């Protein structure tokens, strides 16, 4: 008899986006002539930078010639990409990260979900609320939680992120081993200062804990005083693993390229309390379960760091951030409290009513789709998330429609 992993039965149905789709489809059937504007998605809408397209084409042409053809590449990624990432994303900001500490992958979602395989099943996990669901669900699948009860999983330490704490969680009041942090945050769009982030690094060092730091949206930070990497904080290399992505930075959502940084100083512990390097463990896992990102995609990613690539990426990010400013300004003008939209493409809005109630109102009265905050955790109840990932024209139209509701 083949037995299943019964931890999967603990998972709640992925009702958020399926419920959104059902409500949108129902509205569209009843209003076939009404154009719906979707501002709930986290997917980008602008095309790849021209520099990336040109590098992509050139690399594909190389695959058409026996002398330049490439088969299996290194699982960790080609040196040309790892080296430029180390220099441009880390060393340029004073973070001593080396190329061989960078692992190229096909997505930060995959890496942030898979990394938990390195750790014991009985560790104590701390997760923010609201939260990107992958962090929570993968630990439930691994058996690190109890059952779902009253809106939360038993055995998980939840770190509330609310208006009262500026949407930056407080340090745990109970011992924890694995901590998930994401800044700029998805879904709230909040950011963390270097002083606040240092408190987390110090906590991890004092308690032999590990921080999993999701920096997928770092390219949207415009305030130079804010950290783009946790490795800008002294001591972080000992206690933190960082995830980055080209998806939102350069539009690689459909192309798939990201990377994870595991410093050689970063340690875990065996049952006897002896130190064990996490770099070698992740390398083993990576080599065993991953076969590398394709050569053309990595050449396209390398082009992000060219002079033209940097310029084009900035233009695209500026485009989205202008959308975010329009959304934030209009929402504020209408009297709603919000966070995000200044160093993040997401705007987290206090709807002053239930999340789904506000969602239905925007859909039915304005034909605008957002994301109900309750889908990200109990602390998201009453909030909605609006994304800046759409065209300028659609954002202007959507804000005009929303304004008419409250005028």
SULZILIN-V644285 format. One record per backbone hydrogen bond with DSSP energy under -1.0 kcal/mol. CO is the residue of the C=O (numbers start at 1). NH is the residue of the N-H. Records with the same first field share a line. If there is no record, write none. Layout:
# SULZILIN-V644285
CO = NH, NH
This chain:
# SULZILIN-V644285
4 = 6
5 = 8
6 = 9
7 = 10
13 = 15
15 = 19
16 = 20
17 = 21
18 = 22
19 = 23
20 = 24
21 = 25
22 = 26
23 = 27
24 = 28
25 = 29
26 = 30
27 = 31
31 = 34
37 = 369
39 = 387
49 = 53
50 = 54
51 = 55
52 = 56
53 = 57
54 = 58
55 = 59
56 = 60
57 = 61
58 = 62
59 = 63
61 = 64
62 = 65
65 = 69
74 = 77
76 = 104
78 = 82
79 = 83
81 = 85
82 = 86
83 = 87
84 = 88
85 = 89
86 = 91
87 = 92
90 = 93, 95
91 = 94
95 = 97
98 = 101
99 = 102
101 = 262
103 = 260
105 = 258
107 = 111
108 = 112
109 = 113
110 = 114
111 = 115
114 = 117
115 = 118
116 = 119
120 = 123
124 = 177, 178
125 = 157
126 = 180
127 = 159
129 = 161
132 = 135
133 = 137
134 = 138
136 = 140
137 = 141
138 = 142
139 = 144
140 = 143
147 = 154
149 = 152
152 = 149
153 = 156
154 = 146
157 = 127
159 = 129
162 = 167
163 = 166
165 = 168
177 = 210
178 = 126
179 = 212
181 = 214
185 = 189
190 = 185
193 = 197
194 = 198
195 = 199
196 = 200
197 = 201
198 = 202
199 = 203
200 = 204
201 = 205
202 = 206
203 = 207
204 = 209
210 = 179
211 = 241
212 = 181
213 = 243
214 = 183
215 = 218
217 = 220
218 = 221
223 = 226
229 = 232
230 = 233
233 = 236
235 = 238
236 = 239, 240
238 = 267
239 = 211
241 = 213
242 = 261
243 = 215
244 = 259
246 = 250, 252
252 = 256
257 = 246
258 = 105
259 = 244
260 = 103
261 = 242
263 = 266
266 = 278
268 = 276
270 = 273
274 = 270
276 = 268
278 = 282
279 = 283
280 = 284
281 = 285
282 = 286
283 = 287
284 = 288
285 = 289
286 = 290
294 = 298
295 = 299
296 = 300
297 = 301
298 = 302
299 = 303
301 = 304
302 = 305
303 = 306
306 = 310
307 = 311
308 = 312
309 = 313
310 = 314
311 = 315
312 = 316
313 = 317
314 = 318
315 = 319
316 = 320
317 = 321
318 = 322
319 = 323
320 = 324
321 = 325
322 = 326
323 = 327
324 = 328
325 = 329
326 = 330
327 = 331
328 = 332
329 = 333
330 = 334
331 = 336
332 = 335
337 = 350
339 = 348
345 = 388
346 = 341
347 = 386
348 = 339
349 = 384
354 = 358
355 = 359
356 = 360
357 = 361
358 = 362
359 = 363
360 = 364
361 = 365
362 = 366, 368
363 = 367
367 = 37
369 = 39
371 = 385
372 = 375
373 = 376
374 = 377
376 = 131
377 = 380
378 = 381
380 = 383
382 = 351
383 = 373
384 = 349
385 = 371
386 = 347
388 = 390
391 = 395
392 = 396
393 = 397
394 = 398
395 = 399
396 = 400
397 = 401
398 = 402
399 = 403
400 = 404
401 = 405
402 = 406
